[in-house]
Amino acid sequence: MIASLMMYLRPETAEATGRYWALIRDALRAQGIPAPERLSNDAEEFAVWTAPDLTLSQTCGMPYRLWLHDRVTLIGTPDFGVAGCPPGYFNSVFVVRANDPRETISDFHAARFTYNQTFSQSGYAAPYAHCRARGFWFAKRSQSHGHRASANAVAEGRADIAALDAVSWRLIESHDAFAGDLRVLERTAPTPGLPYIAAADADAVAIAAAVRAAIAGLMPEDAATLELRGLIDIPKAAYLAVPSPPDGA
């Protein structure tokens, strides 16, 4: 058995995430569903997502629609209350240096863009769609391997612009001093948020019930730290309908 909740993990959220998992674990066991004692948040993400004994994990919408949707069970989508988005949805924020005088995304067409992964919905696919609708895509691109690393690269002048998961950006604003050197330029259109998944033969109804019970049972301070509002049923079709950049883009 393996479980992982690594997507929004950082030192400031680690303890609350551990207590959240303990509530989910105990709720699963109360229904007779085996669950590991602890999360394996250091395990490689695709090894977790494709594990035949996956109890629960959270993935990104782009890997889900491209590679995972027919190999895993969709459990539900946590709602983080992202402003301007329906429950369970999120968007990307384009961040630039606070003192950069450029005012629109089109002003950055020749800028240096940094991204976490090419298979990231918020870091790559959503900004690609946003920019292509305006007639361009960044020719100068570099990979940072993480949203926080992307934001820091912009703050330090190693890149000019980055697109970040709106929830990750809220955490950066709350915990990283360099966020004060950045400003939000624009936001992308909402897309379904990062879904919870389990193994292909998992009982989606029972696991979703355990997650909902855990969210309801969080201590107020942990709920505030994790910014969790609930679990939303977003259909698989909604994830598969989101466009992906073409190969090589």
N, C-alpha and C positions, 0 to 999 in steps of 0.2 A: 504494500500500500504506500501511496505517496500523495502528499498534498502540498500546495505552494500558493502563497498570496504575495508574490514578489513585485507586482506591477507598480504600486505606489509606496513601496517600502523605502524608508530612509531612517536614520537613527532616531529621529524625533517621533516616528510612528511605530517603531518596532515593538515596544512593549504593549501598546494598545492593540496592534495586530495579533500578537500572541494571545492576548486575552480574548479577542474576537474569535480566533480559531478554537480556543478552549470551549467556548460556548457552542460553536458549530459542532465540534467533535463530540461533545457530550450529548447534544441533541440528536446527532446521527446514531450514536451508540444506543440511546434510549429507544430508537426505532429498530434496533437490531442490525444496523449498518456498520460494519467495521470501519474504523477511522484511525489513522496514525496518531500517536501521542503528540508529536510536534511537526511543525511545518519544515519542509526542505527548501527553504528560500534561496539557498546557495546552489541548488542543482541547476543544470543547464535547462533553459526554458523549453526547448523543443523536446528534450528527453522527458520532461515532466508532462507536457501537453499530449504526447503520443504514448505515454505509459499505459499498458493494458490494465493496470490496477490503480489508475488515477481516481482518487476520492474526490478532490476538488482543486481547481486552480482558476486563475483569471488570465485570459489571453487578450490580444488586441484584435480589433475587428478585421484588419487586413489578413493576418495569418489565418483567422477563422474562416473567412470566405475563400481564400486561395487554397488552403491545404488541410484544414482541420474539420470542416463542417460535416463531412461524411465519415469521420473517424471518431468523433466524440459526441457526447450528449450535451446539448445546450440546457443549462440550468436556469439562467435568468441574468439580468443585468443590474448591478448595483446602481442606485441613484445617488449622485453626489450633489444634486441641486445646483447644476451649472446654470448661471444666469443666462436668460435668453434661449434656453434649450428645453424641450419637453422632458419629463421625468425619464431618467435612464439614458438620455442622450448627452452628448458633449460636443465641443468644437475645439478648434485649434486657435491659439493666439499667436500672431506674428509679433515678436519682440525685436526692438532695435535699441540702440543706445539713446539715452534720454536727451542727449545734446545733438543728435543727428537731425539736421534741418529738413530732411525729406519727409513729405507729408502723406503720400499714398503708396500703396504697394507697387504701382506702376513706376514710381520714381526709383524703385530699387531693382529695376530690370537688369542692370549691369552689376549688381552688388554681389558680395560673397555670402552665399547661403550655406548654413550648416544644419545638419539633420542627424537624428539619432540612428535610424536604420531605414533602409529602402523599403522594408516591409512594415513600416509603421503607418497606421492610418493617420494619426494626428501629426506626426513629424514629417511625412512625405506625401502620402496619397491625397490628403485633404489640401495641403498647400499647393500640390501640383494642379488639382482641379481648380482651385481658386485663381491661380496665376494664369493657367491656360485659358480660362474664361476672359482674361484680360489681354490675351494675345502673346504671352511670353512664358518662358520657363527659365530658371536660373542656369546660365552656362557655367558659372563658377560655383562649384559645390564641394563640400567636404563633409566627412562623416565624423560625428562626435562620440557615438555609442551610448548616448543618454540625454534625456531632456535637460537635466541640470547642467551637464557638460556643454550642451548647445548654448544655453543661456549664459553660462560663464564665458564661453568663447566670444560671444557678442559683447559682453560687458568689458572684456579685456582687449577688444579690438582685433581679435584673430578672425572674426567673421563680422559681417554687417547686419545680418538678419537671420532669425531662426523661427520655426513654427513649433509650438509646444502644446501638448495636451493641456487643456484648460485647468484640469485638476492638479496636474504637476505644477503648473504656473502658480496656482494658489499656494501650494506648499512652498515653492521657492520664495514667493513674496513673504510668507510667514516666517521662514527660517534662514534665509540666505541674505547677508548684508548686501551682496552685489546686486540684488534685485533693485535697489535704489538707483542704480546706474542705468536702468532699463525703462522702457515704456512700451505699452501695447500700441501697435500701429493699426492693425485690423484683426478681425476674427473671421474664420471660415463659417460656412453653413453647418448646422448641426448634423451629426450622424450618430447611429447607435453607439453607446458607450462600450467599454471593455467588458465582455461577457464572462460569467462564470461557466466553466465546463467541467465535465467528469468523463469517465471512461464510457465507451460506446454502449455497454450493457447496464449502465447506471439507472437507478430509479429517479428520474428527474423530479417527480412530484415530491417524493420524500426528502430529497436533498434540498430542494427549494424551501420546503417547510422548515427544515433545520436552519437554513440561512436566515429566513425571516424571523424565526424565534430568537436567533442569536442577535440580530440587529435590534430587535425589540428589547432584548435583555442587556444590551450594552450599558455600562455606567455612563452617565451624562458626559463626563470628561473624555471618555474613550470615543463616544459618538462624535464629540466635537473635534477631537484630534483626527479621527478618520473621515470626518465630514460625510458620514453615511446617513442617508434618509430612508432607504428601503430597497426592496428588490422588485424589479419591473419585468414583466413578461413581454419582451420584444421578439417577434417571430423571426425564425431563421431567414425567411424571405427578405426581411428588411435589411439584414446584414449582406445577403448575397446581391442585393440591388445596388449597393454602393460601388461606384466605378473605381477601378485600379489604374494606375499609370501603365502605359504600354511597356513592354520589355525594352530595356535600354534607355528609358526616359530618365 
